Amino acid sequence: MRIAFFADSYKPYLSGVTNSAEILVNELRSLGHKVYVLAPRYPGHQDTDPDIIRFPSFSGGYPKFRLAIPYARNIPEVDVIHSHSPFQAGLLARFIARRRSIPLVYTFHTLFTRYVHYAKFVPRAAAKLGITAYLRSYCQGVDQIIAPSEMARRALRAWHISRPITVIPTGIEIDKYQDRRQQLRQRYNIKEAEKVLLYAGRLSKEKNLPFILKAFNKLAVGGTKLVLVGGGPLLAELKKNKSPKVILTGEIGYPEILSYYSLGDIFVFASTTETQGLVIAEAKTAGLPVVALFAGGLVGSVRSGLDGYLLPRNLDNYILHLQRLLSDDALRRQFGQAARADAVERFASRTVAKQVETVYNALIQKVR
């Protein structure tokens, strides 16, 4: 079939959304489908993929992020449109789907109500009400919603969105993970005997990084380092205030970042804004147990007590569980093995792409 992806961000911009969209594009193409991507243009970037169609764009105020001006001539004829944003590109996707009478799928990647702090001149309560009303309006105009977790599905239902919703997690390219533990530890001067708590993702306010730093600073376990993999608006501040036991790698591109998980012994996470937490699935692929704060979107990603811990927002309790895993090598290995097995079974990108393919086929059959 012929598929068009519409996105308000795409490579070379790095984020969980752009990674998940690109992975799905690659897997659908490997299944024999023609996939076009319509996304913003990025200054200085030249595409080698002839099926990527770029919109004009301008700076969005957030580092490296571009706001799309959703205009494109000669949009190809396709069988299904898949929107990865409800905003600029998503509105164009909905317009074209309706004009051409073809199915429209929307993936609810982001819990936007948790990001209202970026609307600095709007009261938070008003911003939440506004974004909820907007999402409700947008979603009611699509044929099928894909939610990456059960929590995301429940959130949509709580907002009185009645369109069909299918829960399909974000896929991970299992085969692109490489164990480079020794090489990377040498690069960052980490001794093999030292334990590493590893975080990967955007370094930004909503990721609750101060919680992780406080927990690390209070740990009563010697020979431990914290590695933060990623870039973002907090990088400069973190560089100024970090201790010698904290390592900042800066932004690492995909798929190289998959190998960076092999640096760690435990994956640490404190964000409560995730619809799934793509980095958690990536960490599990590398065989890392996860210690995270409880958030509904992570319930389907971490099996608490089996391959990690999902914990209430209590610093001392979080530290206690870190210490438990750091001091018990056998338990840490057991959790890590269970994490890897679960990632391979549930999050493999080919498995996920086939589930999405089934959604497309069902919609196309209804139109016919």
C-alpha positions in Angstrom: 0.0 0.0 0.0 1.0 3.7 -0.3 1.2 5.6 3.0 1.9 9.2 3.9 3.4 10.2 7.2 2.8 13.8 8.3 5.0 15.0 11.1 5.8 18.3 12.8 9.3 17.1 13.5 11.5 14.5 11.8 15.1 13.7 11.3 17.7 15.3 11.7 15.9 16.6 14.8 16.3 14.0 17.6 13.5 13.0 19.9 11.5 9.9 20.8 8.8 10.9 18.3 11.2 11.3 15.4 13.0 8.1 16.2 9.7 6.1 16.5 8.4 7.6 13.2 11.6 6.8 11.3 11.7 3.2 12.7 8.1 2.6 11.6 8.9 4.1 8.2 11.8 1.7 7.7 9.9 -1.3 8.9 6.9 -0.6 6.7 9.1 -0.2 3.7 10.8 -3.5 4.5 7.3 -5.1 4.4 6.9 -3.8 0.9 5.0 -0.6 1.3 5.6 2.8 -0.2 6.0 5.4 2.5 6.2 9.1 2.0 7.2 11.5 4.9 6.0 15.1 4.9 7.9 17.1 7.6 9.6 20.4 8.3 12.7 21.6 6.5 15.9 21.9 8.6 18.6 24.5 7.6 21.7 22.8 6.2 20.2 19.4 6.0 20.0 17.6 2.7 17.8 14.5 2.3 19.1 11.4 0.5 15.6 9.8 0.6 13.5 10.9 -2.4 10.3 10.1 -0.6 10.8 12.8 2.1 8.8 15.9 1.2 9.8 19.0 3.2 7.6 21.9 4.4 9.0 25.4 4.8 9.8 26.1 8.5 11.0 28.6 11.0 12.7 28.4 14.4 10.4 27.2 17.1 12.3 28.8 20.0 13.3 25.4 21.4 16.9 24.3 20.6 17.0 22.9 17.0 13.2 22.6 16.8 11.4 24.0 13.7 7.8 25.0 13.3 6.4 23.8 10.1 4.5 25.9 7.6 2.4 23.0 6.2 2.4 23.7 2.6 3.4 21.3 -0.1 2.6 21.0 -3.8 2.0 17.7 -5.6 1.3 15.6 -2.5 1.3 12.0 -3.7 -1.8 9.9 -4.0 -1.9 7.4 -1.2 -4.1 4.8 0.4 -3.8 5.9 4.0 -2.5 9.0 5.8 -0.8 8.7 9.2 -0.5 11.8 11.3 2.2 12.0 14.0 1.1 15.4 15.3 -2.2 17.1 15.9 -0.8 20.6 15.0 0.4 22.1 11.8 1.2 19.0 9.8 -1.6 17.1 11.4 -4.1 19.7 10.3 -2.9 19.5 6.7 -3.1 15.6 7.0 -6.7 15.8 8.1 -7.6 18.3 5.4 -6.1 16.1 2.6 -7.6 12.9 4.0 -11.1 14.4 4.0 -10.7 16.0 0.6 -9.5 12.7 -0.9 -11.8 10.5 1.2 -9.0 8.3 2.5 -8.4 6.9 6.0 -6.6 9.1 8.6 -4.6 7.5 11.5 -3.2 9.6 14.3 -0.6 8.4 16.8 -0.9 10.1 20.2 2.8 10.3 20.9 2.8 13.1 23.5 0.8 13.9 26.7 0.7 17.6 25.7 -1.1 18.7 29.0 2.2 18.0 30.8 4.1 20.5 28.7 2.0 23.6 29.4 4.9 25.2 31.3 6.3 26.2 27.8 3.2 28.5 27.4 4.8 31.1 29.7 2.1 33.8 29.3 -0.9 31.6 29.8 -2.1 30.3 33.2 -1.5 26.6 33.5 -5.1 25.7 34.2 -6.3 27.6 31.1 -3.5 26.1 29.0 -4.6 22.6 30.0 -8.2 23.3 29.3 -7.3 24.8 25.9 -5.0 21.9 24.8 -7.5 19.3 25.9 -10.3 20.9 24.0 -8.1 21.2 20.9 -7.0 17.5 21.1 -10.6 16.5 21.5 -11.6 18.4 18.4 -8.6 17.1 16.4 -9.1 13.4 17.4 -12.8 13.5 16.7 -11.8 14.1 13.1 -9.6 11.1 12.5 -10.6 7.5 11.7 -8.3 5.6 14.1 -6.1 6.6 17.0 -2.9 4.6 17.9 -2.0 5.0 21.6 1.4 3.7 22.7 0.2 2.6 26.1 -3.0 1.8 28.1 -2.5 5.0 30.1 -2.5 7.0 26.9 -5.7 5.3 25.8 -7.4 6.0 29.2 -6.3 9.7 29.0 -7.9 10.1 25.6 -11.1 8.5 26.9 -11.1 10.7 29.9 -11.1 13.7 27.5 -14.3 12.2 26.0 -12.6 11.2 22.7 -14.8 8.5 21.3 -12.9 7.5 18.1 -11.5 4.0 17.9 -8.2 3.5 19.8 -5.7 0.7 19.4 -2.8 0.3 21.8 0.4 -0.4 19.9 3.8 0.4 21.6 6.6 2.1 19.9 9.0 -0.3 18.2 12.7 -0.8 18.9 15.2 -1.9 16.3 16.6 -4.7 18.3 19.2 -5.7 15.7 20.8 -2.3 15.8 21.9 -2.6 19.5 25.6 -3.3 19.9 27.4 -4.1 23.2 30.2 -1.5 23.3 30.6 -1.4 27.1 34.3 -1.7 27.2 35.0 0.8 24.4 32.6 3.4 25.8 33.8 3.0 29.4 37.3 3.7 28.2 36.1 6.8 26.3 34.6 8.2 29.5 37.2 7.0 31.9 34.9 4.6 33.8 36.5 1.7 35.5 34.9 -1.8 34.9 34.4 -2.2 38.7 32.4 1.0 38.8 28.6 0.8 38.7 26.9 3.2 36.3 23.4 4.7 36.6 22.4 5.7 33.1 19.8 8.2 31.9 19.1 8.8 28.2 16.8 11.3 26.7 16.2 15.0 26.4 17.8 17.2 29.1 14.7 19.3 29.9 12.5 20.4 32.7 9.7 17.9 32.1 12.2 15.0 32.5 12.6 15.7 36.2 16.4 15.4 36.2 16.8 17.2 39.6 15.2 14.2 41.2 17.7 11.8 39.7 20.6 14.1 40.6 19.4 14.3 44.2 19.0 10.6 44.5 22.5 10.0 43.0 24.1 12.5 45.4 22.5 10.8 48.4 23.4 7.3 47.4 25.3 5.4 50.1 27.0 3.1 47.5 30.6 3.9 46.6 32.2 3.4 43.2 29.1 4.6 41.3 28.8 7.1 38.5 25.8 8.8 36.8 25.9 9.1 33.0 23.4 11.5 31.3 23.1 10.8 27.6 21.4 13.5 25.6 21.2 17.2 24.8 18.6 19.8 25.5 18.0 23.2 27.2 19.4 22.1 30.6 22.7 20.9 29.2 24.6 24.1 29.8 23.3 24.5 33.4 24.2 20.8 34.1 27.7 21.3 32.8 28.2 24.3 35.2 27.0 22.5 38.3 27.9 18.8 37.9 30.1 16.8 40.2 33.1 14.8 38.9 31.0 11.6 39.3 28.4 12.9 36.7 29.2 12.4 33.0 27.4 14.3 30.3 27.8 12.9 26.8 25.9 15.5 24.9 23.5 14.6 22.1 24.1 11.2 20.5 22.5 10.4 17.2 20.4 7.4 16.4 21.1 4.5 16.1 24.5 5.1 17.8 22.6 5.9 21.0 21.4 2.4 21.3 24.9 1.2 22.0 25.3 3.8 24.8 23.0 1.8 27.0 25.7 -0.8 27.3 27.6 1.8 29.4 25.1 1.3 32.2 24.2 -1.1 34.9 20.8 0.4 35.8 18.6 2.7 33.8 17.2 5.6 35.9 14.2 7.6 35.0 12.0 10.2 36.8 9.8 11.7 34.1 6.1 11.5 34.7 5.0 13.0 31.3 5.5 9.9 29.1 2.9 8.1 27.1 5.2 5.1 26.9 8.8 6.0 27.5 10.7 4.9 24.4 14.0 5.1 26.2 12.8 2.6 28.7 12.2 0.0 26.0 15.6 0.8 24.5 17.3 0.4 27.9 15.5 -3.0 28.3 16.8 -4.1 24.9 20.3 -3.6 26.3 19.4 -5.7 29.3 19.3 -2.9 31.9 16.9 -3.1 34.8 14.9 0.1 35.2 14.2 2.2 38.3 11.6 4.8 37.5 8.9 6.9 39.1 5.4 5.6 38.7 3.6 7.2 35.8 0.7 5.6 34.0 2.5 5.6 30.6 5.2 3.4 32.0 3.0 0.7 33.5 3.1 -1.2 30.2 6.9 -0.7 29.8 8.3 -1.7 33.2 7.1 -4.9 34.9 7.7 -3.7 38.5 9.4 -6.4 40.5 10.4 -8.4 37.4 12.6 -6.2 35.3 12.7 -3.0 37.3 10.8 -0.9 39.8 8.1 1.6 39.3 8.0 3.7 42.5 6.0 6.5 44.1 7.5 10.0 44.1 9.5 9.6 47.2 13.2 10.3 47.1 14.3 8.0 50.0 12.3 5.0 48.6 13.8 5.6 45.2 17.3 5.6 46.7 16.5 2.4 48.6 15.7 0.5 45.4 18.7 1.8 43.6 20.9 0.6 46.5 19.2 -2.8 46.4 20.1 -3.4 42.8 23.6 -1.9 43.1 24.5 -4.1 46.0 23.0 -7.4 44.6 24.7 -8.5 41.4 22.6 -11.6 41.0 19.3 -9.7 41.3 20.5 -7.0 38.9 21.5 -9.7 36.3 18.1 -11.5 36.8 16.2 -8.2 36.2 18.4 -7.4 33.2 17.8 -10.7 31.6 14.1 -10.4 32.1 14.2 -6.9 30.7 15.9 -8.0 27.5 13.6 -10.9 26.9 10.5 -8.7 27.3 11.9 -6.1 25.0 12.5 -8.7 22.3 9.1 -10.2 22.6 6.9 -7.0 22.8 8.8 -4.0 21.4 10.6 -5.4 18.3 10.0 -3.0 15.5 8.9 -5.6 13.0 6.3 -6.9 15.4 5.0 -3.4 16.0 5.0 -2.5 12.2 2.8 -5.6 11.5 0.3 -4.4 14.1 0.2 -1.0 12.4 -0.1 -2.6 9.0 -3.2 -4.5 10.3 -4.8 -1.2 11.4 -4.2 0.3 7.9 -5.6 -2.7 6.1 -8.8 -2.7 8.2 -9.4 1.0 7.5 -8.8 0.6 3.7 -11.2 -2.3 3.6 -13.9 -0.1 5.2 -13.4 2.6 2.6 -13.7 0.1 -0.2 
